[in-house]
Amino acid sequence: MKAYIVFIALSLAAVGASAQHHHDMKMSDTTKKNMRMNSTKPMVMDMGNMKKDTLMHHMMMTSQFSRDLPMNRDGSGTSWVPDETPMYAYMIHGKKWMSMVHGSFFARYNNQDLFNSGKRGGSNRIDVPNWLMFMTQRKVGNNGLFSINTMFSFDPFLVGNGGYPLLYQTGESYKGQKLVDKQHPHDLFAELSIAYTQRVAKDADLYLSFGYPGEPALGPPVFMHRLSAINDPDAPLGHHYQDATHITFGVATLGFRLKNVKLEGSIFTGREPDEHRYDFDKMRFDSYSARLSYNPSKEWALQVSDGWIHSAEEAEPGQNVNRFTASAIHTKMLNKNSYVATTLVYGQNHYSDNHKTQPSVLLENTLQLNKTAVYGRYEFVQKDAEELDMHDAYPLNPNFNINALTLGVNRILSSFKSTNVTGGVQATLNVSPSALKPLYGNTPVGFEVYLRISPALMKM
C-alpha cells in the first residue's frame, strides 16, 4: 500500500510540475514581450470588446463544446455543471492546443459493517479507487472547436475485478454472478472521445461527439465529476438508476445550444461493460437517449433526461430499461478557497420484463472551508429481491426500501507541485428494511479512513 501511495503521489506531482512549468514559461515570455512593447509608456488596455474577447480566448481554455462558454461549465461527457464550479486540475498551455489533467486516487481502509451486525457486510479491505483524465482542445478557424477527452481508471489493478465492498450496492456481474454489496471496478479505458463544435450564430452552437468508450446524454454528471461528491470515494447506491452509462462502448451525441439552454440526443450501446476490464467491448448502438439542460445562473445547473437502454445487464440479457432522471446542482463560492456545493438527483428505472418502476433519490453536499471539508450524502433507493440476488429466498420478488446516510470530514495535509494530499474519515449509517434485518442487521455502519491524492485547486 505504501508503494501504491508513493507511486501515485510522484506521478501526479510530475504532471503538476510539468503543467506549472509550461504555464510559467508562457507567462514569462508574455511578460517579457509586454515589457519590451511598453517600456516607454504605461500599459493601457485600449482595445475594443472584440479584441478583448479574442485575447481571452487565446489565453484560456473554454468549454469543450462551445467557444463562448467557460471551461468550468463542463461536467462529465457533454453534461453541464454551474459556471461557479472551481476546478481541481493541472493546466498545460500550448501554442495551438490547450490541455488539462484531472484525477483522484483514494488510498483507504474500508469496513462496510463495523460492528458485525449482519451477515452480508463482507470483510474489511484496503484498496485504491481512482481515475485520471486528460482533456485537450484547439480552435478551428473563426468558429470551430475540436476536442479530445481521455479517461483511465486503474481500478482493475488497485481495486480488483470483483470490485470493492459497498453494502446494498448492485449492478454488473463477475464470473457469472451478479455483483451485490459490491461496487464494480471501472474499466481501464473509461473514455476515449472526440468532439467538434461549430458556432452557428451568436450564442448558438451545434456539436457532434463520438466516444469508444464515452458517455451518452443521459443523467446528471457522473458522481466522480460532481463537486458535491468529490470527497466521497464510494459510488452512490443509485448509481445504476442515475449515471451508470458514463462508460459506454460506442456512443454518438448530437447537441444544440442556444444561450443557456441545450438539447441533445445520443445513440449508444446499452450493455454495461463486461468483467474484462482491459479490453474494448463490442459497439452495438441499440439504445438512445435525450437530455434538456438549463443553467439559469452561474450558480445553478438543471437537467432532465430520458433513455431507453437495450439489454443493460449481462446477467439479465432479456431485460431492457427505460431510465428517467432529473437533477439540480448548486455551487456557491464563499472565497477563493472555500465553497458550498449541493446536488439533488432523482432517477428511476422501468424494467421491461417485470414492468416495475423503481425510484432513487440522492442529496449530497460538500462544504469546503480553506483546507477542511465537511460533506454528506443521503440516499433512498428501491431494489427488489431479484436485484439483490435473493430471488430464491423471496420468490414473489418484493421491493425493499433502502436508506443510507454518509457523513465525512477531511483536511488537506500537504500541497506540493500543485498536488494535494488530503486525509479523511467517513461513516455510513444504512437503515435496513424489516425483511432484510436478519441478513444485514438493523443499522449496519460502514467506516472508511483514507488519503486522497489529487490536483490542487486551480487559480483562475
C-alpha positions as CSV (number, residue, x, y, z in Angstrom):
1,M,0.0,0.0,0.0
2,K,2.8,2.4,0.8
3,A,4.4,1.7,-2.6
4,Y,1.0,2.5,-4.3
5,I,0.8,5.8,-2.4
6,V,4.3,6.9,-3.3
7,F,3.9,5.9,-6.9
8,I,0.6,7.8,-7.2
9,A,1.9,10.9,-5.5
10,L,5.1,11.0,-7.6
11,S,3.0,10.5,-10.8
12,L,0.6,13.3,-10.1
13,A,3.3,15.6,-8.8
14,A,5.3,15.1,-12.1
15,V,2.2,16.0,-14.1
16,G,1.7,19.0,-11.9
17,A,5.3,20.2,-12.2
18,S,5.2,19.8,-16.0
19,A,1.9,21.8,-16.2
20,Q,3.3,24.5,-13.9
21,H,6.5,24.7,-16.0
22,H,4.5,25.2,-19.2
23,H,2.4,27.9,-17.6
24,D,5.4,29.7,-16.0
25,M,7.3,29.6,-19.3
26,K,4.4,31.0,-21.2
27,M,3.7,33.8,-18.7
28,S,7.3,34.6,-18.5
29,D,7.6,35.0,-22.3
30,T,4.4,37.1,-22.4
31,T,5.6,39.3,-19.6
32,K,9.0,40.0,-21.3
33,K,7.2,40.8,-24.6
34,N,4.9,43.3,-22.8
35,M,7.7,44.9,-21.0
36,R,9.6,45.5,-24.3
37,M,6.5,46.9,-26.0
38,N,5.6,49.2,-23.2
39,S,9.0,50.3,-21.9
40,T,8.3,54.0,-22.7
41,K,4.6,54.2,-21.9
42,P,2.2,52.9,-19.3
43,M,0.3,49.6,-20.0
44,V,-3.2,50.8,-21.0
45,M,-5.9,48.3,-22.3
46,D,-7.4,50.4,-25.1
47,M,-8.7,47.6,-27.3
48,G,-12.3,47.1,-28.2
49,N,-14.5,44.4,-26.8
50,M,-13.9,42.1,-29.8
51,K,-10.1,42.3,-29.3
52,K,-10.5,41.7,-25.6
53,D,-12.6,38.6,-26.3
54,T,-10.1,37.4,-28.9
55,L,-7.2,37.8,-26.4
56,M,-9.1,36.0,-23.6
57,H,-9.9,33.1,-25.9
58,H,-6.2,32.7,-26.8
59,M,-5.2,33.0,-23.1
60,M,-7.5,30.5,-21.5
61,M,-9.3,27.2,-22.2
62,T,-13.0,27.3,-23.0
63,S,-15.7,24.7,-22.7
64,Q,-15.1,21.6,-24.7
65,F,-18.3,22.2,-26.6
66,S,-18.5,26.0,-27.0
67,R,-16.0,28.8,-27.7
68,D,-18.4,31.1,-25.8
69,L,-18.8,29.2,-22.5
70,P,-16.3,28.8,-19.7
71,M,-14.5,25.5,-19.1
72,N,-16.0,25.5,-15.6
73,R,-19.3,24.5,-17.1
74,D,-18.2,21.2,-18.4
75,G,-19.2,18.1,-16.4
76,S,-18.7,14.6,-17.5
77,G,-19.4,13.7,-21.1
78,T,-21.4,16.6,-22.5
79,S,-23.2,17.5,-19.3
80,W,-23.2,20.8,-17.6
81,V,-22.3,22.0,-14.1
82,P,-22.6,25.5,-12.7
83,D,-20.2,28.1,-14.1
84,E,-19.3,28.9,-10.5
85,T,-17.7,25.5,-10.1
86,P,-14.0,25.7,-9.2
87,M,-11.6,23.3,-10.8
88,Y,-9.0,20.9,-9.4
89,A,-6.7,20.3,-12.4
90,Y,-3.4,21.0,-14.0
91,M,-3.4,23.4,-16.9
92,I,-1.0,23.0,-19.8
93,H,-0.7,25.9,-22.3
94,G,0.4,25.2,-25.8
95,K,0.7,27.3,-29.0
96,K,-2.4,25.8,-30.6
97,W,-3.6,23.2,-28.0
98,M,-4.9,23.9,-24.5
99,S,-5.0,20.9,-22.2
100,M,-6.0,19.9,-18.6
101,V,-5.3,16.9,-16.4
102,H,-7.8,15.8,-13.7
103,G,-7.5,12.9,-11.3
104,S,-8.2,11.4,-7.9
105,F,-6.7,8.5,-6.0
106,F,-8.1,7.3,-2.7
107,A,-5.9,5.0,-0.7
108,R,-8.2,3.8,2.0
109,Y,-9.3,1.3,4.6
110,N,-12.9,0.2,4.1
111,N,-15.1,-1.7,6.5
112,Q,-18.8,-1.9,5.5
113,D,-20.1,-3.5,8.7
114,L,-18.0,-2.0,11.5
115,F,-19.9,-3.7,14.4
116,N,-20.6,-7.0,12.6
117,S,-24.4,-6.6,12.9
118,G,-25.2,-8.6,9.8
119,K,-24.0,-11.4,7.5
120,R,-23.5,-9.5,4.3
121,G,-21.1,-6.8,5.3
122,G,-18.1,-8.6,4.0
123,S,-14.5,-8.4,5.3
124,N,-12.6,-5.1,5.6
125,R,-10.5,-4.1,2.7
126,I,-7.6,-1.8,1.7
127,D,-7.9,-0.6,-1.8
128,V,-7.4,2.5,-4.1
129,P,-10.4,3.7,-6.1
130,N,-9.1,6.1,-8.7
131,W,-9.4,7.8,-12.1
132,L,-7.2,10.0,-14.3
133,M,-8.5,12.2,-17.1
134,F,-6.7,14.2,-19.9
135,M,-8.6,16.8,-21.9
136,T,-7.2,18.9,-24.8
137,Q,-8.7,21.2,-27.4
138,R,-7.8,23.6,-30.3
139,K,-9.7,26.2,-32.2
140,V,-10.6,25.6,-35.8
141,G,-10.9,28.8,-37.9
142,N,-13.1,31.6,-36.5
143,N,-16.0,29.5,-35.2
144,G,-14.9,25.9,-34.9
145,L,-13.6,23.9,-31.9
146,F,-12.1,20.4,-31.8
147,S,-11.6,18.5,-28.6
148,I,-10.2,15.1,-27.4
149,N,-11.1,13.6,-24.0
150,T,-9.4,10.5,-22.4
151,M,-10.1,9.0,-19.1
152,F,-8.4,6.0,-17.4
153,S,-9.0,4.1,-14.2
154,F,-6.5,1.7,-12.6
155,D,-9.3,0.1,-10.6
156,P,-8.6,-3.3,-12.2
157,F,-5.1,-3.2,-10.6
158,L,-5.8,-1.3,-7.4
159,V,-9.3,-2.4,-6.5
160,G,-9.6,-5.8,-8.4
161,N,-12.0,-7.1,-11.0
162,G,-14.5,-8.2,-8.3
163,G,-15.0,-4.6,-7.1
164,Y,-14.9,-3.1,-3.6
165,P,-17.3,-3.8,-0.7
166,L,-20.3,-1.4,-0.6
167,L,-23.4,-2.5,1.3
168,Y,-26.7,-2.6,-0.7
169,Q,-24.9,-1.8,-3.9
170,T,-25.9,-3.7,-7.1
171,G,-25.0,-3.6,-10.8
172,E,-22.9,-5.6,-13.3
173,S,-21.5,-9.1,-12.8
174,Y,-18.4,-11.1,-12.2
175,K,-17.7,-14.7,-13.0
176,G,-21.3,-15.3,-13.9
177,Q,-22.7,-13.9,-10.7
178,K,-24.4,-10.6,-10.0
179,L,-22.3,-8.1,-8.1
180,V,-24.3,-7.5,-4.9
181,D,-23.0,-5.5,-1.9
182,K,-20.1,-4.5,-4.1
183,Q,-19.3,-1.6,-6.4
184,H,-17.9,-2.9,-9.7
185,P,-14.5,-1.5,-10.8
186,H,-14.3,0.9,-13.7
187,D,-12.6,-0.1,-17.0
188,L,-9.0,0.8,-17.7
189,F,-10.2,2.7,-20.7
190,A,-13.1,4.8,-19.2
191,E,-13.3,7.4,-22.0
192,L,-11.7,7.9,-25.4
193,S,-13.8,10.5,-27.2
194,I,-13.6,13.3,-29.8
195,A,-15.9,16.2,-30.5
196,Y,-16.3,19.0,-33.0
197,T,-18.3,22.2,-32.3
198,Q,-19.4,24.8,-34.7
199,R,-20.6,28.3,-33.6
200,V,-23.6,28.8,-36.0
201,A,-24.8,32.2,-34.6
202,K,-24.3,34.5,-31.7
203,D,-24.9,32.4,-28.5
204,A,-25.6,29.3,-30.5
205,D,-23.5,26.1,-31.1
206,L,-24.0,22.8,-32.8
207,Y,-21.8,19.9,-31.9
208,L,-21.2,16.2,-32.5
209,S,-19.2,13.9,-30.3
210,F,-18.2,10.2,-30.6
211,G,-16.8,8.0,-27.8
212,Y,-15.4,4.5,-27.7
213,P,-16.0,4.5,-24.8
214,G,-17.9,7.6,-24.0
215,E,-20.9,8.9,-22.2
216,P,-24.4,9.5,-23.7
217,A,-26.7,12.4,-22.9
218,L,-28.4,10.6,-20.0
219,G,-28.4,11.6,-16.4
220,P,-26.5,14.2,-14.4
221,P,-22.7,14.5,-14.4
222,V,-21.3,11.2,-13.1
223,F,-20.6,11.2,-9.4
224,M,-16.8,11.3,-9.8
225,H,-17.1,14.7,-11.6
226,R,-19.6,16.4,-9.2
227,L,-18.0,18.9,-6.8
228,S,-20.5,17.8,-4.2
229,A,-19.2,14.2,-4.3
230,I,-15.5,14.9,-4.8
231,N,-14.6,13.8,-1.3
232,D,-16.5,10.6,-1.1
233,P,-14.7,7.5,-2.5
234,D,-17.9,5.5,-2.9
235,A,-20.3,5.3,-5.8
236,P,-23.9,6.2,-4.9
237,L,-26.3,3.3,-4.2
238,G,-28.4,4.7,-7.0
239,H,-25.6,4.8,-9.5
240,H,-27.4,2.3,-11.8
241,Y,-30.5,4.4,-11.6
242,Q,-28.9,7.8,-12.3
243,D,-25.5,8.0,-14.0
244,A,-24.1,4.5,-14.7
245,T,-23.9,5.0,-18.5
246,H,-20.8,7.1,-18.2
247,I,-18.7,4.2,-19.6
248,T,-20.4,3.2,-22.8
249,F,-18.6,1.3,-25.6
250,G,-19.9,3.2,-28.6
251,V,-21.8,6.5,-28.3
252,A,-22.6,9.3,-30.7
253,T,-24.2,12.6,-29.4
254,L,-25.6,15.5,-31.4
255,G,-26.3,18.7,-29.4
256,F,-27.6,22.2,-30.0
257,R,-27.1,25.1,-27.5
258,L,-28.9,28.4,-27.5
259,K,-27.6,30.7,-24.8
260,N,-28.0,28.8,-21.5
261,V,-30.3,26.0,-22.9
262,K,-29.1,22.9,-24.5
263,L,-30.9,20.0,-26.2
264,E,-29.0,16.8,-27.1
265,G,-29.6,13.3,-28.2
266,S,-27.5,10.1,-28.2
267,I,-27.4,6.7,-29.7
268,F,-25.3,4.2,-27.8
269,T,-24.5,0.7,-26.7
270,G,-26.9,-0.3,-23.9
271,R,-24.9,-3.2,-22.4
272,E,-22.9,-2.3,-19.3
273,P,-19.1,-3.1,-19.6
274,D,-18.2,-6.7,-19.1
275,E,-15.9,-8.2,-16.5
276,H,-12.9,-8.0,-18.8
277,R,-11.7,-4.5,-17.7
278,Y,-8.8,-4.1,-20.1
279,D,-10.4,-4.6,-23.5
280,F,-13.0,-2.8,-25.7
281,D,-16.5,-4.2,-25.8
282,K,-18.5,-4.6,-29.0
283,M,-20.3,-1.5,-30.3
284,R,-24.0,-2.1,-30.9
285,F,-25.7,1.3,-31.0
286,D,-29.0,-0.3,-29.9
287,S,-30.1,2.4,-27.3
288,Y,-31.0,6.0,-27.3
289,S,-31.5,9.0,-25.0
290,A,-32.3,12.7,-24.9
291,R,-31.4,15.4,-22.4
292,L,-32.5,19.0,-21.8
293,S,-30.1,21.2,-19.8
294,Y,-30.6,24.7,-18.5
295,N,-28.3,26.9,-16.5
296,P,-30.4,29.8,-15.2
297,S,-27.5,31.5,-13.5
298,K,-23.8,30.9,-12.9
299,E,-24.6,29.1,-9.6
300,W,-27.2,26.6,-11.0
301,A,-27.3,23.7,-13.4
302,L,-30.5,21.8,-14.1
303,Q,-31.2,18.8,-16.4
304,V,-33.9,16.3,-17.2
305,S,-33.3,13.2,-19.4
306,D,-34.8,10.0,-20.6
307,G,-33.2,7.0,-22.1
308,W,-34.1,3.5,-23.5
309,I,-31.4,1.0,-22.7
310,H,-31.3,-2.3,-24.5
311,S,-30.2,-5.4,-22.6
312,A,-28.3,-3.4,-20.0
313,E,-27.0,-6.2,-17.8
314,E,-25.1,-9.3,-18.9
315,A,-26.7,-11.4,-16.2
316,E,-30.2,-10.4,-17.4
317,P,-29.8,-10.1,-21.2
318,G,-33.6,-10.1,-21.9
319,Q,-34.2,-7.1,-19.7
320,N,-34.5,-3.6,-21.2
321,V,-34.5,-0.5,-19.1
322,N,-36.3,2.9,-19.5
323,R,-34.3,5.3,-17.3
324,F,-35.6,8.8,-16.4
325,T,-33.5,11.3,-14.4
326,A,-33.8,14.9,-13.2
327,S,-31.2,16.8,-11.2
328,A,-30.3,20.2,-9.8
329,I,-26.7,21.3,-9.0
330,H,-25.9,24.4,-7.0
331,T,-22.4,25.8,-6.3
332,K,-21.5,29.0,-4.4
333,M,-18.0,30.3,-3.9
334,L,-17.5,31.7,-0.4
335,N,-14.0,33.0,-1.1
336,K,-11.1,31.9,-3.4
337,N,-10.5,28.7,-1.4
338,S,-14.0,28.0,0.1
339,Y,-17.3,27.0,-1.4
340,V,-20.5,25.0,-0.8
341,A,-21.7,22.5,-3.5
342,T,-25.0,20.7,-3.4
343,T,-26.6,18.1,-5.8
344,L,-30.1,16.7,-5.8
345,V,-30.8,13.8,-8.2
346,Y,-33.9,11.8,-8.9
347,G,-33.5,8.7,-11.0
348,Q,-35.8,5.7,-11.8
349,N,-35.6,2.5,-13.8
350,H,-38.6,0.9,-15.5
351,Y,-37.9,-2.7,-16.4
352,S,-39.4,-4.4,-19.4
353,D,-39.5,-8.0,-18.0
354,N,-41.4,-7.3,-14.8
355,H,-42.9,-3.9,-15.6
356,K,-41.7,-2.5,-12.3
357,T,-40.7,1.1,-11.8
358,Q,-38.1,1.6,-9.1
359,P,-37.1,5.1,-7.9
360,S,-34.0,6.6,-6.3
361,V,-33.2,9.9,-4.6
362,L,-29.8,11.4,-3.8
363,L,-28.9,14.5,-1.9
364,E,-25.2,15.3,-1.4
365,N,-23.3,18.3,-0.2
366,T,-19.7,19.5,0.4
367,L,-18.7,22.5,2.5
368,Q,-15.1,23.4,1.7
369,L,-13.5,25.8,4.2
370,N,-10.0,26.5,3.0
371,K,-8.2,23.3,3.9
372,T,-11.0,21.5,5.7
373,A,-14.1,19.9,4.1
374,V,-17.3,18.6,5.7
375,Y,-19.5,16.5,3.4
376,G,-22.5,14.3,3.4
377,R,-24.8,12.1,1.3
378,Y,-28.3,10.9,1.8
379,E,-29.8,8.2,-0.4
380,F,-33.1,6.5,-0.8
381,V,-33.3,3.6,-3.4
382,Q,-35.8,0.9,-4.0
383,K,-34.5,-2.5,-5.0
384,D,-36.2,-5.8,-5.3
385,A,-35.2,-9.3,-4.3
386,E,-34.1,-10.1,-7.8
387,E,-31.8,-7.1,-7.9
388,L,-30.2,-8.1,-4.6
389,D,-29.8,-11.7,-5.9
390,M,-32.3,-13.1,-3.3
391,H,-34.9,-14.4,-5.7
392,D,-34.7,-18.0,-4.2
393,A,-35.4,-16.7,-0.7
394,Y,-38.2,-14.3,-1.9
395,P,-39.9,-15.9,-5.0
396,L,-42.6,-13.2,-5.1
397,N,-39.8,-10.7,-5.7
398,P,-40.9,-8.0,-3.2
399,N,-39.5,-4.4,-3.2
400,F,-37.2,-3.2,-0.4
401,N,-36.8,0.5,0.5
402,I,-33.2,1.2,1.4
403,N,-31.9,4.4,3.1
404,A,-28.3,5.4,3.7
405,L,-26.7,8.4,5.3
406,T,-23.0,9.2,4.9
407,L,-21.1,11.9,6.8
408,G,-17.4,12.7,6.4
409,V,-14.6,15.2,7.1
410,N,-11.2,15.7,5.6
411,R,-8.3,18.1,5.6
412,I,-5.6,19.0,3.2
413,L,-2.4,17.8,4.9
414,S,0.2,18.8,2.4
415,S,0.4,20.6,-1.0
416,F,3.4,20.3,-3.4
417,K,3.8,20.8,-7.2
418,S,0.1,21.8,-7.4
419,T,-0.9,18.5,-5.8
420,N,-2.9,18.0,-2.6
421,V,-2.6,15.1,-0.1
422,T,-5.8,15.0,1.9
423,G,-6.6,12.8,4.9
424,G,-10.2,12.0,5.7
425,V,-12.6,9.8,7.6
426,Q,-16.3,9.0,6.9
427,A,-19.1,6.8,8.2
428,T,-22.3,5.5,6.6
429,L,-25.5,4.5,8.5
430,N,-27.5,2.0,6.5
431,V,-31.2,1.6,7.5
432,S,-32.2,-1.9,6.7
433,P,-35.8,-2.7,5.6
434,S,-37.5,-5.0,8.1
435,A,-37.4,-8.1,5.9
436,L,-33.7,-7.8,5.4
437,K,-32.6,-7.2,9.0
438,P,-31.8,-10.9,9.7
439,L,-29.2,-10.7,6.9
440,Y,-27.9,-7.1,7.2
441,G,-28.7,-6.2,10.8
442,N,-30.8,-3.2,11.8
443,T,-28.5,-0.4,11.0
444,P,-25.1,-1.6,9.7
445,V,-22.4,1.1,9.9
446,G,-19.7,1.5,7.3
447,F,-16.4,3.1,8.2
448,E,-13.6,4.4,6.0
449,V,-10.4,6.3,6.5
450,Y,-8.3,7.5,3.6
451,L,-5.6,9.5,2.0
452,R,-6.6,11.3,-1.2
453,I,-4.1,12.4,-3.8
454,S,-5.4,14.9,-6.4
455,P,-4.6,18.1,-8.2
456,A,-4.8,21.3,-6.2
457,L,-7.5,24.0,-6.8
458,M,-6.7,25.8,-10.0
459,K,-6.2,29.6,-9.6
460,M,-8.2,31.3,-12.3
